[in-house]
Amino acid sequence: MTTLNKTKPSWSQQLALYRERRVLALLALGFSSGLPILLVFGTLSFWLREAGVSRTSIGFFSWVALAYGLKVLWAPLVDRLRLPVLARLMGRRRSWMLLSQLTIMAALGGMAYSDPQSQLTYLAIFALAVAIASATQDIVIDAYRIEAAPVRLQGALAAAYMMGYRLGMIMAGAGALAIAAWAGSDLGYNPQGWKSAYLGMSSFMLVGVITCFLLHEPQVDLKQQQNLQATHRQQLIAAGHSVPIASALSFMYSALLAPFIDFFQRFGKQALVILALIACYRVSDVVMGVMANPFYVDMGFSKSQIATVTKVYGVVMTLVGAALGGILVSRFGTLRILMLGAVLAAATNLTFALMSQFGPDVTLLTVIISLDNLSAGIATAAFITYLSSLTNVAFSATQYALFSSIMMLFPKFLAGFSGLAVDAYGYAVFFIGTAAIGLPVLWLIHKVSKAALTAQHQAKK
């Protein structure tokens, strides 16, 4: 035990990791990655509700964000295909990053000029374009994060990414609401305010664009990919296939099938438990998140009240939670902090049920948003580190996209029914229910932890 403590880095050494250039770059990329999601999720729900769209329609509208759960379908192409011209100028990862960021900017502009009261279909189309481009950006940034630094930096990279991600979400939440209130009206619907807000959010994507130009393309050993494709190609030629067909089939095999075969070969039967944990870990806060802003509207809070509380206390507690999560993972291990994060996520949902029994109390709102952001920072920093540890760098983009797709697909699908649940049972029962559906996660983490300990003992023998 003494030897173990001596090998642990000090608190000051761990904090010093956040000054690394690559860590700071992930802070900016995290901001670019976190900005779009609320603009097709929570903030969009606020806009739609204020425009008079029904809660049931808002719930179904949230299915636009299923693109984040389906990104594994095109992740192999992003992982392996080189974009013409751009790839030669910027490299494989940065070219895809830039293309997705510019697409997000254009689609947000399209949303800005679509009024949900008269152009709901156009708004849905542009929102879907934002979601698909944003999911593509996530694929590339996740791969870049895994490839750009050694294992010792992954905890700090995950925490910095999470800090930036949460700051991007807060900008898209509190920032968008503040702009909408300033350019339109604080209470009541004003389309000009929302137009200004979404155009402003489009301009903030320049943070990611500028960072993309400043980055260095990661140097990755692709020999495993290349050898696998070459071996499979030779086998197909030997079996009688022509060279063009063998080349096409071997590319498809190495891009589409090999990443998944590799994962199941490495983890065996335990792979199914791991995938179940990934699928359920965020279900509690994602399902609750769709109705959070409609809840604030129905409670009677103004846009400026929500924006002020979220901007001040939300930012501070997000930074504290993400940084603390990275340090806790380094000191106590990923799975322990995953368990802590799951408990905190369920507990903070219960505080929303408490607030539903009171009027628009700003003090209570401040406490609840602070606790929610702190717990989310800790949980997500641990979860990102865990997902990164599961990937093989030879298939980083595809495997991480698989994990993050599974992470979002079930929660986003379930979240589509959140409006129906609130209409049927009310906010208090809904929030208690979202806390309850997070409880099976604790059992899954226990199962994964037990299997990991067994594997460690077997490795020592």
Sequence and secondary structure as in RCSB ss.txt:
>XXXX:A:sequence
MTTLNKTKPSWSQQLALYRERRVLALLALGFSSGLPILLVFGTLSFWLREAGVSRTSIGFFSWVALAYGLKVLWA
PLVDRLRLPVLARLMGRRRSWMLLSQLTIMAALGGMAYSDPQSQLTYLAIFALAVAIASATQDIVIDAYRIEAAP
VRLQGALAAAYMMGYRLGMIMAGAGALAIAAWAGSDLGYNPQGWKSAYLGMSSFMLVGVITCFLLHEPQVDLKQQ
QNLQATHRQQLIAAGHSVPIASALSFMYSALLAPFIDFFQRFGKQALVILALIACYRVSDVVMGVMANPFYVDMG
FSKSQIATVTKVYGVVMTLVGAALGGILVSRFGTLRILMLGAVLAAATNLTFALMSQFGPDVTLLTVIISLDNLS
AGIATAAFITYLSSLTNVAFSATQYALFSSIMMLFPKFLAGFSGLAVDAYGYAVFFIGTAAIGLPVLWLIHKVSK
AALTAQHQAKK
>XXXX:A:secstr
 HHHHHHS  HHHHHHGGGSHHHHHHHHHHHHHHHHHHHTTHHHHHHHHHTT  HHHHHHHGGGGGHHHHGGGTH
HHHHH   TTHHHHH HHHHHHHHHHHHHHHHHHHHHT  TTT HHHHHHHHHHHHHHHHHHHHHHHHHHHHSS 
GGGHHHHHHHHHHHHHHHHHIIIIIHHHHHHHHT SSS  HHHHHHHHHHHHHHTHHHHHHHHHS       HHH
HHHHHHHHHHHHHTT  HHHHHHHHHHIIIIIHHHHHHHHHHTTHHHHHHHHHHHTTHHHHHHHHHHHHHHHHHT
  HHHHHHHIIIIIHHHHHHHHHHHHHHHHHH HHHHHHHHHHHHHHHHHHHHHHTTS   HHHHHHHHHHHHHH
HHHHHHHHHHHHHHT  GGGHHHHHHHHHHHHHHHHHHHHTTHHHHHHHH HHHHHHHHHHTTTHHHHHHHHHHH
HHHHHHHHHH 
